[in-house]
Amino acid sequence: MMQALVYTGANQMIVTEVPVPVPSEGEVLVRVHAVGICGSDMHAYHGHDARRPAPLVLGHEAAGVIASGPEAGKRVAINPLVVDPDCPVAKAGRPHLSPTRAIISMPPRPGAFAEYVTIPERNLLPLPEGMEMRTAALAEPVAVSWHAVRIGLEKLGQNRPRVLVQGAGAIGVAAALIARHMGAATVDLAEPHPARRGLLLDEDGITPFDPLAHDPGESAYDLIIDAVGAVATRQAASRLVRPGGVIVHVGLLPGQEGYDIRRITLQEITVSGSYCYTPEDFAAALAALAAGVLGPLKWVQTRPLADGVAAFADLDAGKVGAAKILLELDLAAH
């Protein structure tokens, strides 16, 4: 048996004992050291995700140590997106869009809010020497941001763009840091929550502002990364992007309204969805974190897995100023 944080129903979590998962053919058992709480975990916690029915071990942003097989003892980051490697879409270089895609934390694959998780060995990336587990666990959300910024810049085809990131959750904060790293001339970060705005105040080249109090003006940006995905952010993006500019929509809030389709049409604005990441994006995100190019990561808070119930409750109540909470396991118990 092992300790796990289990989602048991809407707004209900418990720390309890569950059986240790058994790896299938081609899989290994990973002893989890650090795992992040994602917005999709919160969505499931609220009972709004039919793909994640209770009871279920959630969590998919993880790093740990291989505990079974010939590579036992190797420190790894987990790419949680499991895809049939023989799928034609995967072979064409876009496995994240494969109809076979599945992710740990969705049945039949338990997630990583636990001492152990199973995963295909091909989904593991070795950690660079000296990289902390808590940093490696950020590779998954950072890879989401890396993918969004990369495809936005590719579609824009412009050097040193003016970039706006909407939302200072983990995806938005990482996107702002990545846009700066990838050569943006300016990076603005729109966030109404004052604590979230303060997360990147010390970062050169990134300017947080309150979108409820400041209007940058029509056509102010070449590239906009919408890391919220709400009606209000879609409306703002439609107005703030320049003619011929690019909007990348990575937020997953419900709803379809907000875009000014007339302006998007008349000004030839490109609107692109962005989902997950390619294996190359994931590897690039891990390497960037290991190299420290995304800064000191002050936007991350760590708590023990045993405090996971309180962590979810605090996030739900808006009591957390950090963009990301990582849950760490008691390594002495292993």
Sequence and secondary structure as in RCSB ss.txt:
>XXXX:A:sequence
MMQALVYTGANQMIVTEVPVPVPSEGEVLVRVHAVGICGSDMHAYHGHDARRPAPLVLGHEAAGVIASGPEAGKR
VAINPLVVDPDCPVAKAGRPHLSPTRAIISMPPRPGAFAEYVTIPERNLLPLPEGMEMRTAALAEPVAVSWHAVR
IGLEKLGQNRPRVLVQGAGAIGVAAALIARHMGAATVDLAEPHPARRGLLLDEDGITPFDPLAHDPGESAYDLII
DAVGAVATRQAASRLVRPGGVIVHVGLLPGQEGYDIRRITLQEITVSGSYCYTPEDFAAALAALAAGVLGPLKWV
QTRPLADGVAAFADLDAGKVGAAKILLELDLAAH
>XXXX:A:secstr
 EEEEEEEETTEEEEEEE      TTEEEEEEEEEE  HHHHHHHTT  TTS SSEE   EEEEEE SSTTTT E
EEE  EE  TTSHHHHTT GGG TT EETTBTTB  SSBSEEEEEGGGEEE  TT  HHHHTTHHHHHHHHHHHH
HHHHHHT SS EEEEE  SHHHHHHHHHHHHTT SEEEEE S HHHHGGGTTSTTEEEE TTT    TT EEEEE
ESS  HHHHHHHHHHEEEEEEEEE    S      HHHHHHTT EEEE  S  HHHHHHHHHHHHHTTT   TTE
EEEEGGGHHHHHHHHHTT   SSEEEEE  GGG 
